[in-house]
Amino acid sequence: MIEVKNIEDLEKVINCVKNSKKNIIILSGTLGSGKTTFVQQFTKSLGIKEGVNSPTFSIQNIYGDKVFHYDLYNKDINEFLSLGMLEELDKEGYHFVEWGEELEKYLKNFGFDYLIIKIELKKDKRIFNCIF
């Protein structure tokens, strides 16, 4: 459990991802909980200067050649799979999936290793839980 009160505190969560040695990360949290902000800070930690925004309508954004960012908020899991997005997860780099809870069973079935980060809003802070 990592308490985050400001942007600088996200460094602890970034380290959790990097130390996990997992490249697929499911980001779970309510609207406005900080999922996209986390991806933005993560890309900065890799020296990627591109702007990061949620791929809500495009389903996937790619930053540099190392970070893949997906958003399933407006997409059905079957649509995600039919677009060949599961194969995208084989690419080298970090894959962040917002609203990807339904994807978890497919990842297990196909033998993908992944990390879940659950984000909770608590008054003036956020609680990030890295679940291996």
C-alpha positions in Angstrom: 0.0 0.0 0.0 1.5 3.3 -1.1 0.1 6.6 0.1 0.2 9.3 -2.6 -0.4 13.0 -1.6 1.4 14.6 -4.5 3.0 13.9 -7.9 6.4 13.3 -6.3 4.9 10.4 -4.3 4.1 8.6 -7.5 7.9 7.7 -7.7 7.2 4.9 -5.2 4.5 3.4 -7.4 6.7 3.8 -10.4 9.4 1.8 -8.6 6.8 -0.8 -7.7 6.1 -1.3 -11.4 9.8 -1.3 -12.5 10.8 -3.7 -9.6 7.9 -6.1 -10.4 9.6 -7.1 -13.7 6.0 -7.3 -15.2 5.2 -5.4 -18.3 1.4 -5.6 -18.3 -0.2 -3.4 -15.7 -3.9 -3.2 -15.1 -4.9 0.2 -13.6 -8.1 -0.1 -11.5 -9.8 3.0 -10.0 -12.8 5.3 -10.3 -13.0 8.2 -12.7 -10.4 10.8 -11.7 -8.5 8.5 -9.4 -5.2 9.2 -11.2 -4.7 6.3 -13.7 -3.7 8.6 -16.6 -1.6 10.8 -14.4 0.3 7.8 -13.2 1.0 6.7 -16.8 2.2 10.3 -17.5 4.6 10.3 -14.6 5.8 6.8 -15.6 6.7 7.9 -19.1 8.5 10.9 -17.7 10.6 8.6 -15.6 11.7 6.8 -18.8 12.7 10.1 -20.4 9.8 10.2 -22.8 8.7 13.8 -23.3 5.5 13.2 -25.3 2.3 14.3 -23.8 0.1 11.6 -22.3 -3.6 11.5 -22.4 -6.2 8.8 -21.9 -6.9 6.7 -25.0 -10.6 6.5 -24.1 -11.7 7.0 -27.7 -8.8 5.6 -29.6 -8.3 2.5 -27.4 -4.5 2.7 -27.6 -1.8 5.4 -27.4 1.9 4.6 -27.8 4.6 6.8 -26.2 8.1 6.5 -27.6 8.6 2.8 -28.4 8.4 1.6 -24.8 5.0 2.5 -23.4 1.6 1.3 -24.6 -1.5 2.8 -23.0 -5.0 1.2 -23.4 -8.3 2.3 -22.1 -11.3 -0.1 -22.0 -13.8 2.3 -20.4 -15.9 2.7 -23.6 -14.9 -0.7 -25.1 -16.4 -4.1 -24.6 -13.7 -6.8 -23.9 -14.8 -8.7 -27.0 -14.2 -5.6 -29.1 -10.7 -5.2 -27.5 -9.9 -8.9 -28.4 -11.4 -8.7 -31.9 -9.1 -5.7 -32.7 -6.1 -7.9 -32.0 -5.1 -6.0 -28.9 -4.2 -9.2 -26.9 -1.4 -9.7 -29.4 -0.2 -6.2 -28.8 0.6 -7.2 -25.2 3.4 -9.4 -26.6 5.3 -6.3 -27.7 8.4 -5.4 -25.7 7.7 -2.4 -23.4 5.2 -1.5 -20.7 1.5 -2.0 -21.3 -0.8 0.0 -19.1 -4.5 -0.9 -19.3 -7.1 1.4 -17.7 -10.4 -0.2 -16.9 -8.9 -3.6 -17.7 -10.4 -5.7 -14.9 -12.3 -7.9 -17.4 -9.1 -8.6 -19.3 -7.6 -10.4 -16.3 -9.2 -13.8 -17.0 -7.9 -13.7 -20.6 -4.4 -12.8 -19.4 -4.5 -15.8 -17.0 -5.8 -18.1 -19.7 -3.1 -17.2 -22.2 -0.3 -17.3 -19.7 0.4 -13.5 -19.5 2.1 -12.3 -16.3 0.7 -9.0 -15.1 0.5 -6.5 -12.2 -2.7 -4.9 -10.9 -2.6 -1.4 -9.4 -5.7 -0.5 -7.5 -6.2 3.1 -6.7 -8.5 4.4 -4.0 -9.4 8.0 -3.3 -9.1 9.0 0.4 -9.8 12.7 1.2 -6.6 14.5 0.3 -4.6 11.5 -0.9 -4.7 8.4 -3.1 -3.9 4.8 -2.0 -2.1 2.7 -4.6 -2.0 -1.0 -4.1 0.4 -3.1 -6.2 -1.0 -6.6 -6.4 1.3 -9.2 -7.9 
